[in-house]
Amino acid sequence: MKIDIFPHIYPRRYADRIFSRSGPGLDMQNRFREIPVLTDLELRFRIMDQYGDYVQVLTLCSPPIEGLGSPRETPELARLANDGMAGLVEKYPDRFPGFVASMPMNNPEAALREIDRAVTELGATGIQIFSNVRGRPLDEPEFRPLFARMAALDLPIWLHPARLPGFSDYQTEGRSRYDLWWVFGWPYETTIAMARLVFAGIFDLHPNLRIITHHLGAMLPYFEGRAGFGLDQLGSRTEDADDAQALGRLRRPPLDYFRMFYADTALFGALPATECGLAFFGADQILFGTDMPFDPEKGPGFIRETIRCIDRMRASTEEKAKIYEGNARRLLKLKLP
C-alpha cells in the first residue's frame, strides 16, 4: 500500500466559503479555481485509481486559515474545514484513512480547543501548521502550549511553508519577482522555522514530539555541513548576546535536533534530492507524500513522479516499505487492514 500523507484538498463547503471571499490572504485563489481536483471527488478518485493500492491522508490546501480572517473569525473556518475532511474520511474510509486538522493559529487558545475537538471527537491523525503565523515565528511563547499538547497526544505536526510575493528578495524592492518567493522562498521558510524551534529548545522540552516537514526537510539535507559545522560556532560571528548564549541552553549539538524532524517525499520526482534526504533523515523518518494536485497536469503528475523516484532510489525493499506505508501506520496510528 502507498499512503500519501501530504496531498491537499478543499472540502466543498469550505471551498464555497473562501472562494466567495475577497481581500488579503487569497493571493493564489485564481490558481486554485483552475484545479478542479481540489474539490471534485470523482476526478480525484479517477486519478487515485491509476496508482493501485494508493490512499490519501487529507491535508487542507493553502492559504493558512489565520490569513483568512480575524482571531474572532478563523476558529469557525477551522471547524468548517476539519468537519469537512472528517466527513470525507467517514464516508470514504477506503480512500481516505485519515485527515490532518487545520488550526486558527492567530487565536492560540481556540487552536488548543480545536486540537482537542479534532483529535478526540473527529479522529484527526495530527495537525497542520505553517512556518509562520502572519509573519510571527513559531517559537513565540504564545504558541508553546500547542507543541506541548501534540507531544502529550503523541500525534505529529505537519509543517507547511508559507510565504507570499510581498516578502521581497531585496530590501530595495517591494515584492519578490519571478515566483522566487515560492521556488526558493518556501524551502527557506521551512528551514528557518525548523531552526527557530531547535534553538527554542522544543525537543529538549518534548523529546517525543514529531514534526513532519514538507518537501523532505527543505534545505537541511543539502546544507548538513553548514548546519553542523556552522552552528557549532554560533556566537562567533556577531556580538549578539543571545546568539552567544544559545548553544549553552541546548543539551545537544544543533545538528542532532535537526535529525529529530521527520520529512515527506514531496520533491516532485527529484531523485538526487530524495536520496540526499534519505541519507540525512534515514528511512524510519521519511513518509510518502506527493503534494498532489499542484503539478502541471493538475493531479496525477506528482503522484507518478514521486512513485517513480522512490522506486528508483538507492534503498532496500524494507526501507521503501517503511516510506510508502510503515511509518505512516506507526506515527499516525492509522486503522488500516
Beta strands, then each sheet from edge to edge (+ up, - down):
strand 1: 2-4
strand 2: 8-9
strand 3: 54-60
strand 4: 98-99
strand 5: 101-102
strand 6: 127-130
strand 7: 157-160
strand 8: 211-213
strand 9: 262-264
strand 10: 286-287
sheet 1: 1+ 3+ 2+
sheet 2: 1+ 3+ 4+
sheet 3: 5+ 6+ 7+ 8+ 9+ 10+
end
